[in-house]
């Protein structure tokens, strides 16, 4: 099948670029004390995770239990679930995953520890845990080194296996100004290091100190206390990350769409909010100087200047945010050049439970 034969809208993966992006990040971490545990929330398909592990990743990070279940079914891990799990149903699903693949859970409070301990009793087995530290995102995480130490001590009094800590400088990763991005990331990592120092002082040195994202992979990846980095978007390099880190690699993910109307300067494509997201800014043309200026449910409004694009023409646009656009689709059309070489199911799409 030729790329032009694909019905639209459809996600296209350029496999040559995917492999280059994976190799580039793998090479950075090769020989470093810090290692890569890439985030599954971007690619959402085991086909990518297998390639990342083969390139040297020490495991995979998942944002949700549903994603971890996809990985476990594929026999891929170890898995770090970088989110708190609450409720009996989810806790039991977590222990079912851990029975198949080495799994690390995340806690931030006595509530999480208590729930996981009850899960241990029901499952008849222990599970590894790390403590999330709030380094500036103000979502979940402990507020002080003293709180982190107390939680680590509390974990040690029960069946859970304390492994370390996690922080995420997500408020820094997409800052366009390099100096501000580096300063903000270093401030966040300094906070994380204070927690690490307190744990060491209490005789509870963390084996795992997990941090980082694509925009700050090299800052976290050279931070002395950090042991692993959770970068994920690097594998596809969506529009937002290409603007912030053009040094990292090329955009391997595009949306193929068809121009369905041209009236004067107004051009409409068949991709709307049900197949493309724009929360990180307008998606842009892959090779053409155009932007998707506005999205409605079924239509995208192109800002294409003086470009002569006739109705029926298929074009490729680069999503500004890959993760949320991918979540709307069920498969990738994988290409080398213009030839479709595979169709990969996006098994982690909509796995938000």
C-alpha positions in Angstrom: 0.0 0.0 0.0 1.2 3.5 -0.8 0.8 6.3 1.8 -1.5 8.1 -0.6 -3.9 5.1 -0.6 -4.6 5.5 3.2 -8.1 6.7 4.1 -8.1 9.9 6.2 -7.8 11.1 8.8 -5.0 8.7 9.8 -1.9 8.7 11.9 1.4 8.1 10.0 4.6 6.9 11.6 7.8 7.3 9.7 9.7 4.2 10.9 13.1 5.5 9.8 12.7 8.6 11.9 11.3 6.6 14.9 14.3 4.4 14.8 16.7 7.4 14.5 15.0 9.1 17.5 15.2 6.0 19.6 18.9 5.4 18.7 19.8 9.0 19.4 18.3 8.9 22.9 19.7 5.5 23.6 23.2 6.7 22.7 23.0 9.6 25.1 22.4 7.3 28.0 24.8 4.6 27.0 27.6 4.5 29.5 26.1 7.1 31.8 25.2 6.3 35.5 21.7 7.6 34.7 19.5 5.3 32.6 16.4 5.7 30.5 12.9 4.5 31.5 10.8 5.9 28.6 7.2 6.9 29.1 4.6 4.8 27.4 1.9 7.5 27.5 3.3 8.9 24.2 3.6 5.9 21.8 0.9 3.7 23.5 2.0 0.6 21.5 4.2 -2.3 22.6 6.0 -2.2 19.2 7.7 1.0 20.2 8.4 -0.1 23.8 10.2 -3.2 22.4 12.5 -1.1 20.3 13.2 1.2 23.3 14.2 -1.7 25.5 16.4 -3.2 22.7 18.1 0.2 22.5 19.1 0.1 26.2 16.1 1.3 28.2 16.0 -0.3 31.7 12.2 -0.5 31.8 9.0 1.4 30.8 7.1 4.2 32.6 3.3 4.1 32.5 0.9 6.8 33.4 -2.2 4.7 34.0 -3.0 1.1 35.0 -4.6 0.5 31.6 -1.3 1.3 29.9 0.6 -1.0 32.3 -1.9 -3.8 31.5 -1.1 -3.4 27.8 2.6 -3.7 28.6 2.1 -6.7 30.9 0.1 -8.5 28.2 3.0 -8.0 25.9 5.4 -9.2 28.5 7.3 -5.9 28.6 8.8 -4.4 31.6 9.9 -3.7 34.3 7.1 -1.1 34.7 7.0 2.0 36.8 3.5 3.4 37.2 4.2 7.0 37.8 0.8 7.8 39.3 -1.1 7.1 42.5 -3.5 4.1 42.4 -6.6 4.4 44.5 -9.6 2.1 45.2 -9.9 -1.7 45.7 -10.7 -2.4 42.0 -7.6 -0.6 40.8 -5.3 -1.9 43.6 -6.3 -5.5 42.7 -5.6 -4.8 39.0 -2.2 -3.4 40.0 -1.3 -6.7 41.8 -2.5 -8.7 38.8 0.0 -6.8 36.7 2.8 -7.3 39.3 2.2 -11.0 39.1 3.1 -11.0 35.4 5.8 -8.3 35.2 8.1 -6.6 37.7 6.1 -3.5 38.7 6.8 -0.4 40.8 3.9 1.6 42.3 4.0 5.2 43.4 2.8 6.6 46.8 2.6 10.1 48.2 0.6 9.6 51.5 -0.4 7.2 54.3 -3.6 6.7 52.4 -1.7 5.1 49.4 0.4 3.0 51.7 -2.6 1.7 53.6 -4.4 0.8 50.4 -1.4 -1.0 49.0 -0.8 -2.9 52.2 -4.4 -4.2 52.1 -3.7 -5.2 48.5 -0.7 -7.1 49.6 -2.9 -9.1 52.0 -5.5 -9.9 49.3 -2.8 -10.8 46.7 -0.5 -12.7 49.1 2.5 -10.9 47.8 4.5 -7.6 48.3 5.1 -4.9 45.7 7.9 -2.3 45.2 7.0 1.3 45.7 8.6 4.7 45.3 7.6 8.0 46.9 6.6 10.9 44.7 8.0 14.3 45.6 6.4 17.6 44.5 9.2 19.5 42.8 7.0 22.2 41.4 4.1 20.7 39.4 1.8 20.9 42.5 -0.2 17.9 41.5 0.7 15.0 43.8 3.8 14.4 45.9 5.2 15.1 49.4 5.8 18.7 50.4 8.9 18.4 52.6 11.9 16.1 53.0 10.7 15.4 56.6 7.4 14.1 55.1 9.3 11.9 52.6 11.4 10.4 55.4 8.4 9.6 57.5 6.7 7.9 54.6 9.8 5.8 53.9 9.9 4.8 57.5 6.2 4.0 57.4 6.7 1.8 54.3 9.5 -0.1 56.1 7.1 -1.1 58.9 4.9 -3.1 56.5 5.0 -5.5 53.6 5.8 -2.9 50.8 9.3 -2.7 49.4 10.7 0.8 49.6 12.8 1.5 46.4 13.2 5.3 46.2 11.7 8.6 45.1 10.3 10.3 42.0 10.0 13.9 40.9 8.9 15.5 37.6 9.9 18.9 36.5 7.1 19.0 34.0 6.6 22.8 34.4 10.1 23.2 32.8 10.1 20.7 29.9 8.3 23.0 27.4 9.7 26.4 28.3 10.9 27.8 25.0 13.7 29.9 26.5 16.6 27.6 27.0 18.1 29.5 30.0 14.8 29.7 31.8 14.1 26.0 31.1 17.5 25.0 32.5 17.1 27.2 35.6 13.6 26.0 36.3 14.6 22.4 35.9 17.7 22.8 38.1 15.5 24.4 40.8 13.2 21.4 40.7 16.0 18.9 40.7 17.6 20.7 43.7 14.3 20.2 45.6 14.4 16.5 44.7 18.0 16.3 45.9 17.0 17.7 49.3 14.7 14.8 49.8 17.4 12.4 48.7 19.8 13.9 51.2 17.3 13.6 54.0 16.6 10.0 53.2 20.3 9.2 53.1 20.7 11.0 56.5 18.0 8.8 57.9 19.7 5.7 56.7 17.1 5.2 53.9 19.2 5.8 50.7 17.0 5.6 47.6 18.0 3.0 45.0 15.8 4.8 42.5 15.7 8.5 41.9 13.4 9.0 38.9 12.9 12.3 37.1 13.0 14.1 33.8 11.1 14.5 30.5 12.0 15.0 26.9 12.6 18.8 27.3 15.0 18.3 30.2 16.4 14.8 29.5 19.9 16.1 29.5 19.6 18.2 32.6 18.0 15.3 34.7 20.2 12.9 32.8 23.4 14.5 34.2 22.1 15.4 37.6 24.2 13.5 40.2 21.3 12.2 42.4 19.1 11.0 39.5 19.3 7.4 38.5 16.7 7.3 35.7 14.9 9.6 33.3 11.3 9.2 32.1 11.5 11.0 28.7 8.8 9.8 26.3 7.9 12.4 23.6 11.4 12.2 22.1 10.3 9.0 20.2 7.9 11.0 17.9 8.9 14.7 18.6 5.6 16.4 18.2 5.3 20.1 17.2 5.7 21.5 20.7 8.9 19.6 21.4 10.3 20.3 18.0 10.0 24.0 18.8 11.6 23.7 22.2 14.3 21.0 21.4 15.0 21.0 17.6 18.3 19.4 18.4 16.7 16.1 19.5 15.3 14.7 16.3 12.7 14.9 13.6 8.9 14.7 13.9 8.1 11.0 13.1 4.4 11.3 13.7 2.0 13.0 11.3 -1.7 13.1 10.7 -2.7 12.4 7.1 -5.8 14.5 6.2 -7.7 15.5 3.1 -8.6 18.9 1.9 -12.4 18.7 1.4 -13.2 22.4 0.6 -11.5 25.4 -1.0 -13.5 28.7 -1.2 -11.2 31.7 -1.8 -8.8 31.8 1.1 -10.8 29.3 3.1 -9.5 25.7 3.1 -11.1 22.9 5.1 -9.7 19.5 6.0 -11.5 16.4 7.2 -9.7 16.4 10.6 -11.4 18.1 13.5 -11.3 17.7 17.3 -12.2 14.0 17.0 -8.9 13.2 15.3 -6.5 16.0 16.2 -5.8 18.2 19.3 -4.4 21.7 19.5 -3.9 22.4 23.2 -0.2 23.1 22.6 -0.8 25.3 19.7 -1.9 25.0 16.0 -0.7 21.8 14.2 1.6 22.7 11.3 2.3 21.2 7.9 5.0 18.6 7.7 6.5 20.0 4.5 4.1 22.8 3.5 4.1 26.2 5.2 0.6 25.9 6.7 -1.1 25.7 10.0 -4.4 24.3 11.3 -5.8 27.6 12.6 -9.0 26.3 14.1 -10.7 23.0 14.8 -14.4 22.2 15.1 -15.7 18.7 15.6 -15.3 17.3 12.1 -13.5 20.1 10.3 -10.1 21.8 10.4 -9.6 25.3 9.1 -6.3 25.8 7.3 -4.2 28.9 7.3 -2.2 28.2 4.2 -1.5 31.7 2.8 -1.1 31.7 -1.0 -0.7 27.9 -1.3 -2.7 26.4 -4.2 -4.2 23.3 -2.6 -7.1 21.8 -4.5 -9.9 19.8 -2.8 -9.1 16.1 -2.7 -5.4 16.8 -1.9 -4.0 14.8 0.9 -1.6 16.6 3.2 0.4 15.7 6.4 0.3 17.9 9.5 2.4 17.5 12.6 0.3 17.5 15.8 1.4 20.1 18.4 0.8 17.5 21.1 1.3 13.9 20.1 0.0 12.2 23.3 -3.6 13.5 23.1 -3.9 13.2 19.4 -2.7 9.6 19.5 -5.3 8.8 22.2 -8.0 9.5 19.6 -6.8 6.9 17.2 -6.7 3.1 17.1 -3.8 2.4 14.7 -0.6 3.7 13.2 0.1 3.4 9.5 3.8 2.7 9.6 5.8 3.8 6.6 9.3 3.7 5.1 9.4 6.4 2.6 6.0 6.4 1.0 5.3 2.7 1.4 3.2 1.3 4.2 5.1 -1.5 5.8 2.9 -2.3 8.8 -0.2 -1.3 10.7 0.3 -1.2 14.4 -2.7 -1.1 16.8 -2.5 1.6 19.4 -3.4 -0.7 22.3 -2.9 2.0 25.0 -5.2 4.5 23.4 -8.0 5.4 25.8 -6.6 3.2 28.4 -7.2 5.9 31.0 -8.6 3.7 33.8 
